[in-house]
Amino acid sequence: MQPSPDELAERLARTRARMTRSGLDGLVVVDPANLHYLTGYDAWSFYMPQLLFVPLEGEPLLIMRAMDAGGAHRTAVATPPERILGYPESLVHQRNVHPFDWAAEQLRAHGFARRGRVGYEGEAHFFSVRSFLALQRGLPEWQLVDGHDLVNWVRLVKSPAELELMRAAGRVASAAMRAGIDAIAEGARLNDIAAAIQFAQATGVEGAEGDYPAIVPMLPTGESADTPHMTFSARRLDAGEAVSIELAGAHRRYHAPLARTLSLGRPDARLARVAAVAAEGLQLVLDGLRPGLTVAEVHGIWQSHIAREGIEKPSRLGYSIGIGYPPDWGERTVSIRGDDQTIVEAGMCLHIIAGMWMDGYGCEISEAVAVAERGVEILTDAPRELIVLEDA
């Protein structure tokens, strides 16, 4: 199910309102999550240069590789076919010419070579230096300025339709976590555990079909659990060690992450204590989070708790979530830390991750939540504690 035309029109209007406040006459959008948000476009084409040009007035123009443009109308349903352009195959992976040279020519031909401030997505993963230089060279009338993730900030507060998609993603995440927990046993290979998780992620649950997540299952294990973002190998689990699972459920490109740590048998006393502190602190944050607070104040609930316990956590406590494409399911907007003065609003969705990475061990307990009018709605479901497998 694609976003309705009315919803897409509202998203475009809010993007243009923010462009006006930022003094922009146009915006070059390359982040695949933002392309999806503004047009509904969804395909694995983001490894090639592609862009959506959003003028302050007039119809946007979608430019991508010709073989992808031919089918873009199937998902970018609100974009007229004549506004979807495909650059020739001869421009792919050439040393002396770039697809955005062609894109600049098309933007000029469509009347967009007027003088003005045009924003670009300087933090987008798929906006290369060559892409920027091609636009700068081909459209010297433009004053190219960093748009500072403008569309990402528009995405921050979810519509009712988006919240339904986030709830579905949470159900997929919960099922994937159960599959991962069930696959853990002494002697189990990490890649087999990952396969069980990935099967559940792709299959989904009744009423919420699965989708490919922006990040593979992460399985820091044993001493390596003191470092986040470790993936998996054919290594087998040993009795007595712990493994952290961090994953996301994806549903129609919306992501709900979830993390838990499991101990194969009685946990080390240090791990047990840190896990208890993390679980209690996460609960305090969930109980205290509400609209009207600053993100820094939310972080302060956590910080006061761990300070009383004599524990430090230098990394952020979480971040905003929503639409995701590889390599990340975060939105690059809100970071739950002491210097973020963003006001919490109903409709924001956050991954609150009580990740404690110590010296030679670690623990991760997290929840995906939607901010409600008087608190939070927890989107994921797993025991909010260190999970001990006594029979392991």
Buried (B, 14 or more C-beta within 10 A) or exposed (E): EBBBEEBBEEBBEBBBEBBEEBEBBBBBBBBBBBBBBBBBBBBEBBEBBBBBBBBBEEBBBBBBBBEBBEEBBEBBBBBEEEBBBBBEEEBBEEEEEBBBBBBBBBBBEBEBBEEBBBBBBEEBBBBBEEBBEBBBEBBEEBEBBEBEBBBBBBBBBBBEEBBBBBBBBBBBBBBBBBBBBEBBBBEBBBBBBBBBBBEBBBEBBEEBBBBBBBBBBBBBBBEBBBEBEBEBEEBEBEEBBBBBBBBBBBBBBBBBBBBBBBBBBEBBEEBBBBBBBBBBBBBBBBEBBBBEBBBBBBBBBBBEBBEEBEBEBEEBBBBBBBBBBBEBBBBBBBBBBBEBEBEBEBBBBBBBBBBBBBEEBBBBBBBBBBBBEEBBBBBBBBEBBBBBBEEB
